[in-house]
Amino acid sequence: MNDKWTMGIADKLSDVQNGSEDLSIYRVPRKLRKVKEDAYNPRVVSIGPLHRDNPNLIAMKEHKWRYMLFILQQTNDFNNTTECLKKCTNAIYGLGTFPLNTKVCESYAEDLTEIKEQDLAEIMLVDGCFMLELFLRYDQYCSDIQLKHQSNDPIFSNAWMIPALKHDLALLENQIPFFILEILYNIIKPHIPHTVEYTPPNSVTSLALNFFQPMNRKATNEDTKTADCKHLLHLLHNFFLQTRSDHIVELGPAKAPAKASKKKSKFKYCASDLYDAGVQFEKGLAEDHLLCIKFEDGEIKIPPVFIDDTTDSLFRNLIAFEQCHLKSSHHITSYVILMKSLIRSKEDIKLLKKKEIINENFAGGEYFVHFGSILDHVNPKDFFFGDLCDQVNDYSRSWFHWRKFKVFWMVRLQRYMRSLYNTYFSSPWSITAFFAAAVLFSLTVTQTYYAIHPR
């Protein structure tokens, strides 16, 4: 009986899978999801196996197959289309054995053994082709190239679809392994006709980043490093940490933000209070990575960030990825912590918008007012701006800096001038009244002078 029980335990242990080094696609932790459910759920399309049964996304299934047909039918040559299809299916299905199945399953934290190998292969093939065709069509659309079948394409004939897809394709749960996209694109790219008007990019990286147009709009090129990218969200995460030389930075004191530190200190004052205390804010270089925030000579330089209605979800999913992925640094979490400590009111938003650090692509400014909720239930492992915050806090308390003294009085002069304008020049009537009063005062002074000193 004891031996039989031992063998049963041994059988169960043999079924336990070892941790995979490729693990990178996770379910969002429930505590994060509860804060804002919509930020983690796809709106129009399911990518990968985790949301495949969502009834709200069925409408896009047929269109995914249509896009797969489009990308295989690069020319009117039937043999060319057949050859492209055969190469793609052989690469993914592996002539019926699907050798990539194990590697695909190792990318997901969720057990996928309930999905048949052929069904999983089909998901990878169809979703991969759909994404590549979407990226190619968007690239052509941005180049003013006439798209095939555009009149029957619900994506490019509806203004709201592209933002919705940008939202969906950057979700942590809505991913397929990046190597699937690379395999398929390497097969399909030679079949894409090159014309005078359009030449397709050499890499999936360029296609994807052109589609997402990341928040800081740093230029992309063919040399962007993707060797470690596990999926599209990971690609965006890496992109935000890259320098202009396109290498993932080892963040140090001179390169900003800073090395990971045990210091948890944040800015003691918000942006508008720091400005009143003599700290200047300036827009950093657009070519720098998002986290290249520096403090020099009383001036905080922050690269410009472009905000739209997908930015909130992107931040939340990047942070969820950092929370789940053990190999990931917590740079994006650190960035949000820093921005939260700077932005505490609408006055702070106005200041950073005036300095062109925050650039909004839609009307209104409510997004940053609720910035803090992004960090609810987030446990940062590292904070990369501790030293910078200490430097700013010390500077804001000290009066031994001529630059700070000059900025301090400049701010007050601007405030007095603004108050004067609002009081006397805010409307045509107030301007007229001011000049009328000035003329009347001048006449009174002149009359008084000649009364005292008659000719």
CORMO-V433232 format. One record per residue. N is the residue number from 0. PHI is phi in whole degrees, -180 to 180 (none if undefined). OMEGA is omega as a letter, one per 40 degrees, with the letter a starting at -180 (NA if undefined). Layout:
[[N PHI OMEGA] [N PHI OMEGA]]
This chain:
[[0 none a] [1 -63 i] [2 -65 i] [3 -65 i] [4 -65 i] [5 -61 i] [6 -65 i] [7 -64 i] [8 -63 i] [9 -61 i] [10 -64 i] [11 -67 i] [12 -66 a] [13 -68 i] [14 -83 a] [15 -74 a] [16 -84 i] [17 -72 i] [18 -61 a] [19 -95 i] [20 -73 a] [21 -90 a] [22 -59 a] [23 -154 a] [24 -114 a] [25 -127 i] [26 -77 i] [27 -66 i] [28 -54 a] [29 -59 a] [30 -66 i] [31 -77 a] [32 -62 a] [33 -64 a] [34 -67 i] [35 -154 a] [36 -59 a] [37 -64 a] [38 -70 a] [39 -117 a] [40 -103 i] [41 -66 a] [42 -94 a] [43 -129 a] [44 -141 i] [45 -97 i] [46 -120 a] [47 83 a] [48 -88 a] [49 -72 a] [50 -118 a] [51 -64 a] [52 -100 a] [53 -70 a] [54 -65 a] [55 -75 a] [56 -111 a] [57 -64 a] [58 -58 a] [59 -87 a] [60 -60 a] [61 -62 a] [62 -70 i] [63 -63 i] [64 -66 i] [65 -65 i] [66 -66 i] [67 -63 i] [68 -63 i] [69 -59 a] [70 -73 i] [71 -79 a] [72 -93 a] [73 -71 i] [74 -131 i] [75 -85 a] [76 -80 a] [77 -62 a] [78 -65 i] [79 -64 i] [80 -64 a] [81 -64 i] [82 -64 i] [83 -64 i] [84 -61 a] [85 -63 i] [86 -65 a] [87 -66 a] [88 -66 i] [89 -65 a] [90 -66 a] [91 -86 a] [92 -82 i] [93 62 a] [94 55 i] [95 99 a] [96 -100 i] [97 47 a] [98 -66 i] [99 -79 a] [100 -56 a] [101 -62 a] [102 -65 i] [103 -64 a] [104 -61 a] [105 -71 i] [106 -81 a] [107 -104 i] [108 -73 i] [109 -89 i] [110 -69 a] [111 -109 a] [112 -66 i] [113 -74 i] [114 -90 i] [115 -63 a] [116 -57 a] [117 -67 i] [118 -68 i] [119 -66 i] [120 -62 i] [121 -65 i] [122 -60 a] [123 -63 a] [124 -67 a] [125 -67 a] [126 -66 i] [127 -63 i] [128 -65 i] [129 -59 a] [130 -65 a] [131 -65 i] [132 -65 i] [133 -60 a] [134 -64 a] [135 -65 a] [136 -66 i] [137 -67 i] [138 -62 i] [139 -69 i] [140 -59 i] [141 -69 i] [142 -94 i] [143 61 i] [144 -90 i] [145 -66 a] [146 -85 i] [147 -70 i] [148 58 a] [149 -64 a] [150 -65 i] [151 -103 a] [152 -103 a] [153 -68 a] [154 -76 a] [155 -93 i] [156 -107 i] [157 -127 a] [158 -66 a] [159 -86 a] [160 -71 a] [161 -62 i] [162 -58 i] [163 -64 i] [164 -71 i] [165 -61 i] [166 -62 a] [167 -68 a] [168 -78 i] [169 -106 i] [170 -85 a] [171 -60 a] [172 -83 a] [173 -113 a] [174 -128 i] [175 -123 a] [176 -57 a] [177 -64 a] [178 -66 i] [179 -64 i] [180 -63 a] [181 -67 i] [182 -61 a] [183 -67 a] [184 -67 i] [185 -64 i] [186 -78 a] [187 -79 a] [188 -54 i] [189 -63 a] [190 -89 a] [191 -81 a] [192 -64 i] [193 -95 a] [194 -125 i] [195 -64 a] [196 -80 a] [197 -148 i] [198 -127 a] [199 -67 i] [200 -59 a] [201 -77 a] [202 -132 i] [203 -64 a] [204 -56 a] [205 -63 i] [206 -61 a] [207 -67 a] [208 -68 i] [209 -66 i] [210 -69 a] [211 -77 a] [212 45 a] [213 -54 a] [214 -54 a] [215 -97 i] [216 57 i] [217 -62 a] [218 -64 i] [219 -108 i] [220 -148 a] [221 -71 a] [222 -94 i] [223 -56 a] [224 -75 a] [225 -132 a] [226 -59 a] [227 -98 a] [228 -72 a] [229 -95 a] [230 -165 a] [231 -64 i] [232 -63 i] [233 -65 i] [234 -60 i] [235 -64 i] [236 -60 i] [237 -66 a] [238 -60 a] [239 -70 a] [240 -103 a] [241 -92 i] [242 -87 a] [243 -64 i] [244 -85 i] [245 63 i] [246 -120 i] [247 -63 a] [248 -81 i] [249 -95 a] [250 -68 a] [251 -126 a] [252 -58 a] [253 -87 a] [254 -107 i] [255 58 e] [256 -73 i] [257 174 i] [258 -73 i] [259 -57 a] [260 -134 i] [261 -76 i] [262 -65 i] [263 -108 a] [264 -65 i] [265 -119 i] [266 -65 i] [267 -75 a] [268 -127 i] [269 -77 a] [270 -60 a] [271 -67 i] [272 -70 i] [273 -63 i] [274 -65 i] [275 -64 a] [276 -84 i] [277 105 i] [278 -95 i] [279 -89 i] [280 -119 i] [281 -135 i] [282 -74 i] [283 -78 i] [284 -73 i] [285 -65 a] [286 -77 a] [287 -76 i] [288 -71 a] [289 -57 a] [290 -95 a] [291 -81 a] [292 -103 a] [293 -127 i] [294 -129 a] [295 -143 i] [296 52 i] [297 76 a] [298 -129 i] [299 -95 i] [300 -104 a] [301 -125 i] [302 -59 a] [303 -65 i] [304 -122 a] [305 -104 a] [306 -109 i] [307 -139 a] [308 -77 i] [309 -102 a] [310 -67 i] [311 -58 i] [312 -64 a] [313 -63 i] [314 -59 a] [315 -64 a] [316 -75 i] [317 -62 i] [318 -69 i] [319 -61 i] [320 -62 i] [321 -64 i] [322 -69 a] [323 -92 a] [324 -90 a] [325 -64 a] [326 -81 a] [327 -85 i] [328 -78 a] [329 -102 a] [330 -70 a] [331 -67 i] [332 -59 i] [333 -62 i] [334 -62 a] [335 -66 i] [336 -59 a] [337 -63 a] [338 -67 i] [339 -63 a] [340 -71 i] [341 -82 a] [342 -108 a] [343 -128 i] [344 -156 i] [345 -66 i] [346 -65 i] [347 -67 i] [348 -63 a] [349 -60 a] [350 -63 a] [351 -70 i] [352 -72 i] [353 -62 i] [354 -82 i] [355 63 i] [356 -81 i] [357 -105 i] [358 -126 a] [359 -99 i] [360 -97 i] [361 -149 a] [362 -70 i] [363 96 a] [364 -138 a] [365 -75 a] [366 -56 a] [367 -75 i] [368 -62 a] [369 -103 a] [370 -57 a] [371 -61 a] [372 -66 i] [373 -61 a] [374 -93 i] [375 -61 i] [376 66 i] [377 -94 i] [378 -113 a] [379 -69 i] [380 -81 a] [381 -135 i] [382 -127 a] [383 -95 a] [384 -122 a] [385 -60 a] [386 -66 i] [387 -62 i] [388 -63 i] [389 -62 i] [390 -63 a] [391 -67 a] [392 -63 i] [393 -65 a] [394 -65 a] [395 -68 i] [396 -90 a] [397 -93 i] [398 -117 a] [399 -100 i] [400 -132 i] [401 -61 a] [402 -60 i] [403 -64 i] [404 -61 a] [405 -65 a] [406 -64 a] [407 -56 a] [408 -77 i] [409 -63 i] [410 -62 a] [411 -68 i] [412 -63 i] [413 -62 a] [414 -67 i] [415 -67 i] [416 -65 i] [417 -67 i] [418 -65 i] [419 -63 a] [420 -65 a] [421 -63 a] [422 -81 a] [423 -114 a] [424 -130 a] [425 -78 i] [426 -147 i] [427 -58 a] [428 -66 a] [429 -69 i] [430 -65 i] [431 -61 a] [432 -65 a] [433 -65 a] [434 -69 i] [435 -63 i] [436 -65 i] [437 -65 i] [438 -64 i] [439 -61 i] [440 -65 i] [441 -63 i] [442 -63 i] [443 -63 i] [444 -62 a] [445 -63 i] [446 -62 i] [447 -64 a] [448 -61 a] [449 -72 i] [450 -70 a] [451 -83 a] [452 -120 a] [453 -66 i] [454 -73 NA]]
